[in-house]
Amino acid sequence: MSQQGVTPQSEDFSRWYTDVVQKADLADYSPVRGCMIIKPYGYELWEGVKGGLDRRFKETGHQNAYFPLFIPESFLKKEAEHVEGFAPELAVVTIGGGKVLEEPLVVRPTSETIIGWAFQKWIQSHRDLPLLINQWANVVRWELRTRLFLRTMEFLWQEGHTAHATHEDSRAETMQMLDVYTDFAVNDAAIPVIPGRKSNQERFAGALFSYSIEAMMRDGKALQAGTSHDLGQNFARAFDIQFTDENNELQHCWTTSWGVSTRMVGAIVMTHGDDQGLRLPPKMAPIQVVVVPIFRKEEEQGPVMEAVTRLAADLRAAGVRVHVDTRDTLSPGFKFNDWEMRGVPLRMEVGPKDVANNTVALARRDVPGKAGKSFVAQEGLAATVITLLDEIQASLLQQATEFRDSHLHEVSSYDDLVSVVRGDEWALAWFCGGADCEAKVKEDTSANSRNFPTHQPHPGETGKCAICGGDAAEMAYFAKAY
């Protein structure tokens, strides 16, 4: 065990993850099995995800709305594949106000059906299209095996739902949102995700095609960090979402849905964390700079705190998220460890010598020990700090990318595929996409296909499926997953 009582990753990664989530004050368990309490620090991290995505949604023309938590049971039964896919996960309300309900109500597992019902009312003409809606909400899925942030019965997410006049338009929307998720994951969360199309076996229930961004965690497992679905006309037909086109003929709309959840918080923890705790990308960190004042004598306190107050104000004025740790019952060493656990990107120490020399000490969370520590002038500190935060953001992305790339292996035989995924790494193989092949991999390795990456390594070429030897037009990643 390390000084803070965190299980080392190499000893038990799952235990490490749970330790860090709790000791960094991100979340706690609920009295209801499978649910979680998101604590303020964890919720601020979620707000960072929410802010980064919401800005991108609005820049691409989407508007936020809110739809009911309760959905008539009959709605889910309208799209056969959809209800079959979600049936085992549903929570159903049968009694309300002490009386048995005429129709049971499903607690929202996802909103395609209720939003489809609303779209049918709102859309009449081609002039009403495209309709681009997003909602930030909670959903409930009756999961049996749960883990904080990664898989809980109730979780927070956003779900986008759009309607279009043509399949070309809905497909463009599906791919645009996959790009939006990729951009956020790479540039804000510093997670080098792989975008691509899911196999037919792994696609969303009721979709024509599903796309995902897949992230590699520090234990080599995959995490599906976001999805975008081309729903075709399946839900439009089920809910009569129709419009009159420019020739005054009645047509069914083409719809999409896409979502990212609080699972993204777990992805940030498991992509960047180390044995000292969290390591947060500066763009996501609730606190970017923590200031630790250091003084032993009473006469040192005044000058140190005066400098701390002035410098913290300068940083805040420059847009830096700063926290001054004024807890007077704790030693500086304890504070250092505490803020390391919480993953704050940059620690600033100010003591009597720093006041005398007009300097501060800066310690980077991404570079351990003395190598990550430097003494810099107080003059121009804001510019120095902003540059350092940019360097830390880039450094975490680079470290995660190098880790990922070192665990990706292109394979040509089934034996190699099995060997790679059993070793908790990712295999890239020609794949025919067949259900039997997918089932064989799952049975032999507990892994499955993650996606057919958008950027194929051998564009224009074809190959033989590594599993059955049949013709394959694309390569897919296989890995064990959360």
N, C-alpha and C positions, 0 to 999 in steps of 0.2 A: 504494500500500500504506500502511496506517496504521502507527503506531509499533510495534504488536505483530506486524506482518507478516500482517494479515488482509486478504484481498481484500474491497474494499467491496461491499456488497450490490448497488449500482447497476451495478457493473462485471460481476459474475458471481455470481449468488446461489448457485448450486450449489457453486462453489468456496469462497464465503464460509462456507457451511454446513460443508463438510468441514474447512476451516481451524479454525473455532471448536470443532467437536467434538474435534479433536486438540489444539489449543492450550489448551483449557479442561480437558484431561485427562479427557474423558468415556470415550473408547474408542480402540482401536487396531486395526489390521488383523491378521488371523490368517494363519498359513502356509497355511491351507486357503482357497481362493478362495471369496468370498462369505460367510465367517464373520467374526465380530468378537470381540475381547477387550474386555469391559466393565471399565474401570478403576475403582478405588475411588470416585472422585468421581461418575462416571456411575452406578455401582451404588447409591450412596446416593440419587441422584435417583430411580432405579427403586424403591428401598425406600420413598421418599416416595409414589410412585404406588401401590405395593403396600399401604402402610399405610392410605392414604385410602380405597382401594376395599375392602380386606378388612374394615375397620370397618363400612362400609356394607352389605357382604354379610351379615355376621353380624347386624346390626341388622334385616335383612329375613328372618332365619330360615334362612340357608344355612350349611352346614357344609363344612369343607375335608376332602378326601380325596386319595389319590394312586393313579393307575392306571399300568400298565406302559408303557414307552417303545416296546416292540415289540408289533406287532399282527399276528395271522395275516392273510395276504394275502386269504384267502377272506372275512374279515369285511367288507373294503371292497367286495367284489363283491356283497354282499347287497342294497345299495341302489343300483340302476343309475345314477341321476342323480348320486349321490354319487361313485362310482368314476370315472365319466366326467369329472366336474369336477376331480378331484384327480389323475388318472392322469399328466399330464405333469410333476407336481411331486414324485412319490414317490421316496424313496430306499428301496431294497429290499435286505435282507440274504439272501444265498443260501448262504453258507458260515459255519458256526459250529464252533469247536473243531477246525478242520481238515477237517470233513466237510460234504458237501453236505446241506443241510436237506431234510427230507421235504416241508415246506411253507415257501415263502419268508416272511420276516417284514418287514413294512413299518415303517420308523422313523416314529413318530407324526407325521402332518401335522395332525391334529386327532383328537379322541377320541370322536366320536359313536358309532362302531361298538363299540369295546371297552367303553364305558360302557353302551351299549345291551345288550350281552351280559350285563354284571353286573346291570343293572336287571331283566332277565328272571328272574334267579335270586332277586333280593331282594324283588320285588313279587309278592304273591299276592292280597291283598285291598284293598278300598277304604280299609281302615284303615291301609295302608302308604303312603297318598298324602296330601298331595304329598310327593315325595322331592326334596329340594333340596340338590344337591351342587355344590361348586366345587373345582377343583384349580389350584394354581400349578405350572407345569411349563415345559419347553422343547419346542419342536416343530421339525420339519425340513421345509422345502419347497424343492425344487431350483430356485431362482430363477436366471435367467440374468443379469439386470441388478440389481446390488445396490448399496446405499448404507447407510452406518453408521446403525443404529437404524431407518431407514425401511423397508428391505427387505433382509433378510439370509437366508441359507439356514437357519441355526438362529437362533431367537429365543426370548425368554422371554415368557410371557403367563399370564393366568388364563383358564380356560374353565369356565363354569358349565353344568351339565346338570341339567335337572329333569323330573320326570314328574308328570302330573296326571290326575284322573278325567274332566275335561270340557275341551272346547275353550275354553269361556269362561274356565276357570281358567288354561289354558296361555297364552291370549292376554293375560290380565291380568298374568301373570308376565313375558311378553315385553316388554310396555309398561313395567312397573315397572322392569325392569333398564335399559331405554333411559333412563328418568328418573334412575336411579341414576348412570349414566354421564354424563348431562347435568349433574347436580348436582355431581359430582366435577370435571368439566372446567371448569365455570364458576366454582365457588366455591373450589376448591383450586388448579387449574392456571391459572386466570384466562384460559381460552380460551373465547370466546363461540361455542360450537358450535351447529349447526343440526340438531336431531333430525328424522328423517323416515323414510319407507318407501322402500326401493330398488325400482327397476323390476324386472319379471320377468327382464329380461336380466342385471341386475346382482345378483340375489339369490344367496344361498348354495346350493351344489349339494345338492339334497335337501330344501330348505325350502319351506314354503307361502308364507311371507312373510319378508323380511329387513328389518330397520330399522338405521339407522346414525346416528352423530353425525358431522357433517361440519365440518371446521375450515378456515379460510382462512389460508394461510401468507403471509409478508411479500412473496412474489413473486406473489401472487394465485392460486396453485394451491391446489387442494383436497387435503385429507388426510382419509381415512376413519379416524377416531380410535377407533372402537369399534363393535361390531355386536351386534345381538340378533335371534335367529331363532325364528320360530314354525315348528316342524318338523311340525306336524300329527300324523298317525299314521304317517307314512312310515317312520320308523325303528322305531317300535313294531311295525308289521307285519313289517318285515324281520327283526326279532330276537325276535318273539313276546313283546313286553312286554305282558302281560295281567293283569287283575285281576278278581275277582268283585265285582260292584257290590252295592248294598244289597238288590237283588232276587235275589241269588245267581246272576246271569247273568254270563257271561264277556265282558269288554270289552277293547279295546286302549287303552292309555294314550295321552295326548297329551303330547308332549315339547317342550322348548325347549333352545336352547344360546345362549351369549353370551360375548363375549371382548374383552379389551383387552390390547395387547402393549407391548413395549419401544418400539414406534413412538410411543407417547405421549411418551417422552423427546424424540424428534425433533420432535414437535409443539410442545413447550414451547420448544425451542431456536428453531424457525423462526417461532413466533408472536410472541415477545418480543425476540429478539436484535437487536443493532445493530452498527455498524461497530467498536465497541470490544469486542464479544464477547457473552457471555450476559447476559441480564437475567432473574433467576429470581424468580418470585412467592414472597414470604416463607413461605407455607405449604408450598411444595415445596423450598425452598432447604436443602441440607445444613448450610450455615452461614448464619445470618440476620444476624449482626453479626460483622465482622472488626475486631479492635482492632490498630491500628498505633502502638506506642510511638515517640516521637520525642525524641531527645536527641543532643547533640553532644559534651558533656563528660562525663567519668567521674563527676563529682560530681552531675550531673543524673540519672544512671541510676537510682540508688536511690529517690529520691522519685517519679520517673515510674513505675517498675515497681511500687512499693508501691500507687500509685493505680490502676494498670491491674489488678493482681491483685484488689484490693478491688472495683472496679467490675465486672469480669468475673464475679466470684463472685456479686454482687448480681443481675446479669442472668440467670445460670444458675439461681439460686434462683427467679427469676420465670418460668422455663420457656423462656427464650430460648436458641437454639443459638448459642454464641459460640466464636470461635477467636481466640487471641492470636498474632500473627505476631512471633515472637522471632528470626527469621533475622537474624543480626548482620552478614552479609557483603553484604547488599543494601540499597540506598538506599530511603528512604521513597517516592520517586517511582516506583521500579521496583515496589515492593509495591502501590502504588495501582493501577498499570496491570494488574498480575497479578490482583488481586482483582476489578477491573472485568471482565477477560476471563472470570473464573469466575462472574460474575453475582451476587456477594453483594449482597443488597438494601441493606445499610447498612454504611458504614465509619465507625469511630470512631477519631479521632486524639487522643492524649494527649501533650502536651509540657510543658516546664517552666512556660510561661505558664498553661497549663490547670491545672496543680497549684496555682500561686499564686492563681489566680482561682476555684478550685473549679468549673471548667467542663470541657467536652469539646467537640470539633468533630465533628459528624455530617454525613456526605455520603451522599445518596440516589443509588442506582444508576439510578433511573428518571427523575431530573431532572438533566441534565448541567450541568457547570460551577458557577459561583458560585450560581446560582439554587437548586441542590439542597443547598447547604451551610449549616449553621447552628451557632451556639455555644449550648449549653444548660447549665444548672446540673447539677452532679453529684448534688445532692440531688433525690430523686424520679426519677432517671435511668431506672429500669426502666419506670415508668409512661410516661415520655416516649417511650422506645424502642418499647414495645408499641403505642402510639398511632401512631407513625410507620410501623411495619411494617404496621399495618392500612391506613394511607393508601396505602402503596406497593402493597399487594395490590389495593386498589380502583382505583388509578391505572393499573396494568398492564391490568386488565380493561377499563377505560374506553378506554384507548388502542387496545387490540386491537379493541374493539367499534366504535369510530369508524373505524378503518382498514377493517374488514370492511364496515361499512354504506356507506362511500364507494365500495366496489368491487362492490356488488350493484346490478344494473339490471333492472327489470321491462321486458320487451320484448313486442311484439305481432306482429312479423313475423320471418320466417326470416332475412332479410338482417340485421336488427338482432341476432338471436341469434348469427349467425356473426361479426359485427363485434365484439360484446362479448367472446365467448370467445377470439377470435383476439388480442384485446388483453389477454389474461391476466386477465380479470375474469369475474364470474359473471353469467349470464343467468337470470332467472326468467321462465318462459314456460308458457303452457298446453301440456300434453303429453298425447297420447292413450295413451302407454305402449307403443306398438307397436314391435316389433323392427325393422321396416324404417326407421322414423323414427329410432330410436336409432342404427342402422347408418349412416344418411345423415349425421347430425351427426358421428359419429366419423370417417367418411371425409373429410368436408369440413374438419374443424377439429382433429382429434385429441382432442376433448373427448367427454365422455359425461354422461349424467344422473347427478347426485349423489344426490338423493332427492326425493320428494314431501314437502315439509316438513309436520310435524305441525300447525303453526299456519299454515293457508292464509291468504293475504292478502285473499282475497275469499270468506269462508265463505258457503256456500249458493248461490254462483253457479257457472255453467258457462261454458265458452268454446270457442274453436276452436283446435285444435292448431297451434302456430306452424310446424310442419314440414310436415304434410300437409293441414291445413285441416279435418280431421275433428273430430267432437265430442270434447271433453275435459272431464272432471269435476274435474280438479285441475291445479295448476301445479307445475312441477318446476324445480330448479336444474340448470344445465348449466355445467361448467367443466372445464378441464384438471386432471389430478390426478397425485399421486405414486403 
